[in-house]
């Protein structure tokens, strides 16, 4: 039987930051989550992202 887990990361837009600041900031956070879950035997199976106001929600879907 497979088990599933969803991890949500939220990043907020900054008015006076560079155009790619969310991408640059999210790379470290996403990599940390990938490393953490892979050590525990989880595999990333899907991703999704949704804007909400000045934030972007990034969803990482794992299975084991």
C-alpha positions, 0 to 999 in steps of 0.5 A, a space after each residue: 500500500 502506498 502512502 502519500 504526503 503533501 508539503 506546501 511552501 509559501 513565498 511572498 512577493 516583494 515590491 522592490 526585489 528583482 524579477 526572479 526573487 521568488 524563484 531564487 528564494 524558493 530553490 533553497 527551500 524546495 531543495 531542503 524539502 526534497 533532501 529531507 523527504 528522500 532521506 526518509 524514503 519518499 519520492 517526489 511524484 508531482 508538483 503544483 503552484 498557485 498564486 494567491 494575492 502577493 504570494 505563491 503557494 508551491 505544493 510538493 506531492 510525495 509517495 512512499 
